[in-house]
């Protein structure tokens, strides 16, 4: 599976969540992130994008997440929606546009009606927005048989203060 992943956020309220989503976007090679609403824009000066992923991954405000669907992408809404597919049972499309609901609300019916798939994470209670994004992106990676692995990936990914090795 090639990596064609875009994220849409419905009116996120927490800049710390958006910052964490941007960090995850860098880790999981998301190409761009879109968001609706004005709550994030007002609070954006406080963020946790500690790897500065927003310098290389566009984070763009939009009036409509449907207007930002990448060419050929399948829309995958992720929320606690009746009739949705459980994430462990879900097969991720090659070119995916994941849309996540806000921390204190849900995805609009219009987005659900336009989705190619609706997925939920089978937890007891709802998760934090950034945690949900991380879980979905990890699930996508874990199910991808073409993923990079091994010591070279570890060396290029870890912090410069980490030089630990396994002693066999």
N, C-alpha and C positions, 0 to 999 in steps of 0.2 A: 504494500500500500504506500503510495507516495503521500507526502504530507501536504495536504491542501486544507488548512484549517483556519477558519475565521470565527470570531466570537462576537455576539451581540448581547448587550446588557440592557434590560428594561429598567430605566430610571433608577440606577444604583444610588444609594444614599450615602454610602460610607467610602470616603477616600482611602481608608486603610484597606478595604476589600478590593477596590479597583487597583491600588498599588500592588497588592498581593496577586491579583489576577494578571497584571502586567509582568510580574516576576515569573509566574507560572507560564505565561505566554512565551517568554524567552526560553524557559527550560524545555517546553514541549513544541517549540518552533511554530507557534501560531503566526500567521502572516499579518493579521490586523485585528483590531478590536474597535467596535462601534458601540455607542451608548446613546440612549434617549433620556430626556428629562433634564432638569436644571439643578437637581440636588448635588450631583457630583461636582459640577462646574463651580458652584459656590464654595465647596469645601476642599477643592483640589490642592490647595497649598500644603495640606497635611497628607502625606502619602508614605507608603512603604515599598515602593519600587526600588529596593536597595541595590539591585543590579542594573538600574537605569535602562530597563528594556524599552521604555517609551522613546528612547533615542533612536532605536532601530525598528520598532514595531509601531505603526501608526495607531494612535488612540484618537478617534474622531467622534465628535458629537453629530447626531443626525436627528431629524424630525421623525423618520420612519426607518425602522430596521429592515422592513421589506424592500426599501429602495436601495439597500446596500448588499443584497444577495450577490455573492460572486458568481460569475458565469459558470454554469454547470454544477453549482453547489446544491446539495440537498439540505433543506432546512430541518434541523433537529432541535425541537424545543425541549428544554430540560426543566421540569417542575413537577410538583406533586399534583398530577392531573388524573382524574378518574379515567380508566381505560388505557393508560400509558403502559409502555413496555418497560419491564425491569431492566436496569443497566446490565446486570450479568447476562441477560438473554439477548442483548442488543448487538447487532452487527453494524459497526460504524461504516458509513459510506466513505469512499476514497476522498471525495471533495465535500467537506462538511462545513456547514454554517450553524454553529451551536448558539441557540438563543436561551439565555438564562433570565429567570424572573428576579424581581427585586427582593431585598432582604425582608421587607414588610408587606409584600403583596404577591401578585401572581402575574403570569403572562396574559396579555389581552387575548380574548377569544379570536380576534382577527388573525393574530399570529399563529395560534393553535390551528385554526382552520386552514391556513396556508402551509402548514408543516408537512414534510414528507414522513416524519416520525416524531413521536412524543415519548420521552424517556423520563424515568424517575429513578432515583437512588433509593434502594429499599432499606432505609433506616427507620428507626422509631423516632418520630419527630422530624423536624426539618433542620437541615444543616445550614451553616453560614454560607453566604454566596461564594466567597473565595474558596472555601473548602470544597464546595460542590464542583466548581470549575476544575480544581486540582484533581478530584476523584474522576471526573469524566475524562479529562485529558490523560490521566494515568491509565484508565481503562482502555482508551484508544491505543496508547503506546503498548500496553501489555498484550493486547490482541493482535498487534502488528508483527508479523513474523519477519519483516525486513528491517527491524529496528537495529540500531547500532548498540554494541555491547562490548565489554572487556576493559582491560587495563588502559588502553589508549583513550577511551572515552572517559574513564575515571580520572586519568591524569589531566585531561583537558577541561574537565568540569569542576574539579574540586578547588577549594580555596587555596591560595598560595601558602597558607600556614599549615596545610595538611600534607604530610609526606609519609603517612603511615602505610605499611605493607604487611601482608600476611606472612608469618613465619611458619613455614611448613615443616 
